[in-house]
């Protein structure tokens, strides 16, 4: 076909074919023949677009930081964006007739930049550096609701902040301060370890001392118990001794009373015998001694009589010239004495 050209598009390209100013065909991944003088072709990419960014921002404490990140988006309303930007292909179908498709990316980056600066102005430098994830989440929620994004007919799929760096001087100052803090933390850790070691040693000594005190208290209790036992035994022995002494004293008193009674009885008996003897002696005062002897010899055994005879002989020995005593007589006297 003379003057006609064939063109084919991929599935990530949304194509609108205009002929004489009217839409005759549209869709993704289509192909067709067209006549260049009377046909216009609009091609809008529908795949996701990853666009890196890097720009500077100022924190609330007037510190400049460099933000590095990436935004991902895609065109979801092709006709809406075609009303704002020119996506027409050139007559050869090799490229766009204008640079409007490139302006879309810049428009999105400008929206991201404005949102980033707005969030940075609310934060201190240290807080901003530590809060990149939170800042990214807040930005993506804000950009999705942006009126300009809705007018462009695009959808924000994701936004991430890869890095947020202060300038070199500030970075060095932060590093120095962080280094000092790390050194201080290391010193504090050493100090805490030493304190912990000292505290642990103190606890060990306290436990040892408490153990020694407990042992001494136990020894003292045992000793006190022994002393109390010995005291109780001694007290019991003293009580027994006192009871024995009281018993002995009582027994001695009884014995003394008995002796006194016995002495008194003996004295009474002696007095009675003495009285009896005195009465007898008074009765014999006027009696001839020969008569008394005769009365005494009455009823005596022969040996007694012989003894009395010998007594009389001894009394008159000076009047006796010669006396013969037979062995039989002596034998009788000896047997009687036994």
Buried (B, 14 or more C-beta within 10 A) or exposed (E): EEEEBEBEBEEEBBBBBBBEEEEEBBEBEBEBEBEBEEBBBBBBBBEEBEBEBEBBBEBEEEBBBEBBBBBBBBBEBBEBBBEBBEBBBEEEBEEBEEEBBEEBBEBBBEBBBBBBBEBBEEBEBBBBBEBBEBBBBBBBEBBBEBEEBEEBBBBBBEBBBEEBBBEEEBEEEBEEEEEEEEEEEEEEEEEEEEEEEEEEEEEEEEEEEEEEEEEEEEEEEEEEEEEEEEEEEEEEEEEEEEEEEEEEEEEEEEEEEEEEEEEEEEEEEEEEEEEEEEEEEEEEEEEEEEEEEEEEEEEEEEBBEBBBEBEEEEEEEEEEEEEEEEEEEEEBBEEBEE
